[in-house]
Amino acid sequence: MKEQRLEHLVKWVKEENLSACFLTSTPNVFYLTGFYTDPHERLLGLLVFPDGEPAIVCPNMEREQVKKSGWTYGIIGYDDTDDPWEKVKGNVEKRNITIEKLAIEQEHMSVARFHKLQEIFPQASFTSAEVKMFELRLTKDEEEVSILREAAKLADFGVEVGVHNIKKGRTEQELVAIIEYELKKKGISQMSFSTMALAGEKTASPHGKPGLETIQHGDLVLFDLGVVLNGYCSDITRTVAFGDVGEKQQDIYETVLKAQTSALEICKPGVEIGLIDRTARSIITEKGYGEYFTHRIGHGLGIEVHEYPSMNATNTMKLQKGMAFTVEPGIYKPSVGGVRIEDDILVTERGIEILTSYPKDLQIIKA
């Protein structure tokens, strides 16, 4: 699969008459090579040429990991005392290539690194590699789908653990710790993002931070979490009630559930992304909560937990087989609380497969 992805990129490099393509983000390097690392402040990159073998740029201490990932092409290694940019320049010069037009990840590359490229390739003009990488990663192959399914099951498990451990007086941070501990026992070393467990009025913050607040009778409790499995992410949100909750909270919950269900019902190949958002938003607006649905309906899902495309109301792109994304309407009313319900979705030939499966009917957890 990795070979085919590289072949597609090389073909594009040739079609665009590029001297080379230099990718520097961990997700794109992983997608094309199978090598996954967090380089921290060090330079990580993949050089792809119209002719000649590609090369990974990485610290020498990562060489063995690159080989173990299955990479059989060139490695431009460097030590901490080296200037990696000079190493890149030297590799290109050995190929007798003059870099005149170079594709880079403009949204990822820092200004400082761009200036370095200008220094080592003074004749070069630059163009964006993002659009092509978005296109390549948009639809998932069978291997990617298999991993996403397993990652979704682990997200379901994480919510199950969280709900099972809700107790009066337990803090949000304690719930986070319990969830992540149980997932670590299953081999998960990395979450897709900071695990969220919010209770009471804090559920009205879409990106609230768990703290030492304790869970009390009558609270809504919101879990938002995901795992990284073999380089791919999952992302699920569920909201439950701890003891009896008020009519307003129940109404908010039922409205969000109806909005999400209605949005999912229209998902299939050929449907415009914006329509999915507008379908959910219209239901929430009709119930008088429109101003409290403050974000898009979802986002693409894969190597990154938030990736292309943006599932917003103005997006005219149409769904196609192999796309993976989230559908996650929410209502967040200050002083009352918030509800979000989120699933991971895969577009199939005729419809969708919902990868996450934790129950969505309002659960009342006995206090």
N, C-alpha and C positions, 0 to 999 in steps of 0.2 A: 504493500500500500504506500509506504514512504517513497519508494522508487517512482511510482506513478505520480505522486504529488510533485516530486522534484522535476519529473519530465514535463509536467504541465507548466511549471514555473519557467523552466529553460525555454520551452516553446514560446512563452510570452516574452521573455527577454529578447529572443530573436526577432519576434514579430514587431516589437517596439524599437528595434535597432539600438538596444542598450549595450553599453560596454560591460555592465555587470549589475547585479542587484545585491545590496548589502542589508540583511535583516538583523536587527539587534534586540528584538523583544524575546523573552523566554518562551511565550506561547507559540510564536511563529517558528522559532528555531526548533522547538519540540515537535511541532506539527510536521515539519519537513524532514527531520533527522531521527526522531525518537529519543534524542538526548534532552533530559530535563534537569535544569539546575537553577538555583537562585544565585546569580553572580554577585549580588550586593553591589558595591561600587565598581567592581571590575568589569572590563569589557567582555561581553559575549556577543558573538555574531556569526552569521553564515554568509559567505561569499558565493554567489552563483553567477556563472559566466555563460555566454552563448555557446562557447566551445571550451573544452577542457573541464577537468573535474572540479566540483565545488570544494569548499574548505570551511571547516568550523574554526572560529577564533575563540580561544578560551585560555584560562590560566593553565600552566603545565600541571598543576595539582589535580586538574580535572581530566587529564588525558586518558587514564585508565577507565574512568566512567564513560567517556565518549566511546571508547572501543567496546565496552560491555553493552552499550546501548545498541550495537549492531552497525555503527557507522564505519564504512570501509574506505572512505575517501580521505582527503587531506585534512590535517590538523595544523593550524597556526597557533602554536603554544607560546606562552611567555611567562616569565617570572615576575615577581612583584618589583624587582629592580629594573625591569625592562620597560621600554615605551612600546605598548602594544600597537600603536598606530604606525610606528616605524616597521614593526613586524609585518603588518598588513601591506604597507607600501612595498617592502622587500619582496613579498610573495607575488604581488602583481607585477613588479619589475622583472622577476624571473620568468614570467609568462610572456614577456615582450608585448605587454598590452598597455595602451594609453587610455586611461579612463576619461572619456569625453562626455558620456551621459550615464548617470548612476541613479538607480532607483533605491530609495531609502524609505524607512517608516517615519514619515515626517511628524506624525502625532506622538511618536515614542521618543525620538531622538532629541536630546537636550541641545541647547544652543552651543554649549561648550564643545560637545562632540561633533556637531556640525562644522564648527570652525576648524576642528582637527582634520576633518575630511577635506575641507577646502585647502588646508595647508599641504596635505600629502598628495592631493589630486587637484592642482591649481587650474587645470584646463577643463575641469568637469562642470557640467550643468547637472541639475538634480530634478528628479521627478518622484512622484509618490508611488510606493509599492502597496499601500494600504488597500486600494480598490481591488487589486488582483488577489491579495490574501483574503480579503472579505469574501470574494467570489469562491475561492478554493475551499474555505472553511465553512461556507454557508450550509452545505448539505453534508450529512454524516454518512460514512460508509458502514458496512455491517460490523466491522470491528469496533468502531466508535459507538454505534448504537448498543452493542452488547455491554460495553463499559458503562454507558449512561444508564442502562436499565439497572445494573447492579448498584451504581451510585445512588439511584433513586430509592432502591430498597433500603439502603443504609440510612438515607434521610428519613424514610418512614420509621425506621427503628429508633432513630434519634428522638423524633417527636413522641413515639410511644414511651420511651424511657422518661422523657420530661413530664408527660401527662401523669404517668404512674407515680412520679415522685413529688407531685404537688401536695404540700402539707401546710397547714396554718402555721405561720411564723417562720417558714423557710424563706430564705432570701433568693432573689433573682440570681445572684452569683452562684449560690449553692446549686441551683438547678442547672446552670451552665456547666459547672464542674462535674456534676453527676453524668450529664449527657455525654460530655467529651471523654470522661473516663471509660464509660461503657463502650463508646465507639473505638477508643484506643485498644481496648481488649479484643476488638474484632479486627485489629490491624490498621486502623485509620490513624495516620500520623498528622494529617493536615485537614483543616476545615476549609470550606470554600470561602468563608469570610468569618468575621467574629460572630460566634453564636449569640443569638438574641433570645432572652427570656424576659418578658416584661409583664408587670402585673398592675391592675388597677388603672388609675388615670394615665400612667406612663404608656399604656397601650395606644394612646392617642398620638404618640410620636412615631412616624413611620420608620425612622432610623434611631430609635431610642437606645440608650446604653444601659445594660443590666447593672444594678448596683446592690447595695445592702438593704434596700427596701424589702420588707417582709410581705408575704402573701396573706391576704385577709379574706374572710368570708364575704362573698358578694363581688369579688374581683373577677374581671376578665383576665385571662392569662394567655399571652401571645408568644408562640415559639416561631422563630425564623432561623433556619439552619441549613447546612449542606456540607457534603464531604468532598474531598478530592480523592478519586480512585484512579490509579494508573494514569494520572495527568488530566482527568476529566471531572467536571464539577456537577453536583446536584444542588437543588435549592427548593426548599419547601417551607410554607407557612401554614400554621394551624392556630386557631384561637378557640379556647375552651372557657367554661365558666366554673369557678370554684364556689360551690354552693349556689343558692338562689341569686339570680341577678334581676335587675329591674326591667320593666317593659321596654324602655327606650333602648337598653343594651340588646335585648332580644330582637327588637325591630331592626336595629343596625345589623345584627348578625344575619337575620333572614334576608335582608336586602342584599348584603354582600354575596351570600350564597346563591341567590337568584341571579345576580349579575354575573357571577362566575360561570354558573351552569349555562346560562343563555349564551355567553361568549364562547364557551366550549362547543356548544351545539352547532355553531355555524362554521367551525374550523374544518377546512378541508382544502385540498389543492385548488388553486385558482382564486381563493378568497383574498380580498385585499386586507392587509394588516390593519389599516386604519379602521376598517369596519368592525374588527374585533374589539378594539378600544371603545368605539362609539356605541356599540351594542351594550356593553357593560355600563358605560357612563350614562346612557339614557335612562336605564333602570334606576340607577342610584340618584340621578337628578330628579326623576319623576317622584321619587319618595321624599324629596326635599333635602337630600344630603349632597348635592352636587359640589358645593364649595368645600366639602370635606374629603373628596376624592382628589388628592393632590399630586398624583404621579401617573405615569403611563401604565398601560395594562400589563406590560411585561418587557422582557428582553431576551435576546438570543442566549443560548446556553451551549457550552462545550468545554474547551480547554480553559476558557475564562468563564467565571460565573456570570459576568455581564459582557456579552459580546454582540456583534452584529447579527441581526438588525435591531434597531430600536423599535419596540412595538408601541408606537404612539399613534394618536388619532389622525395625523396627517400623512402617515406613511402609505404610499400607493403601491408598494411592492406586494406581489401576490405570493401566497404560500405555495411551496412546492415540496414534493416528496423528499424526505431526508432532513428537513429543517427541524431544529430543536429549539424550544423557547419556553418561557413561562407565561402563565396567565394568572394574574394576581391583583384583582380589584381590592380596594380597601376603603373604609370610612374611618376617619380619625376626628372625633369631636372632643375638643378640650373640655375638661371637667366631667366628661361622661365616660370616655374610653374609646378604644379603637378596635376594629376587626379587620384582618386581612386573611384571605384564603388563597393559597398559591399552589399550583401544580406544575410539574415538568411535562412538556408535551412534545411528541414526535409526530411529524406529518407522515402519513402512510400513503399508499397509492390512491386510496379512495376516501380516507378520512384522517383520523388521528389515533394515536395510542397515548393514553395518559399513563406516564411512567410512575408517578407517585400515587399511592393508593390508601394512605391513612384516611379513616372516615372523616366526613365533612359535616354531618349533622351535628347540631350543637350538643356537645357533651356537658353534662352537669356533674362535676366531680364533687362527691360528698365531702363536706367539711368535717 
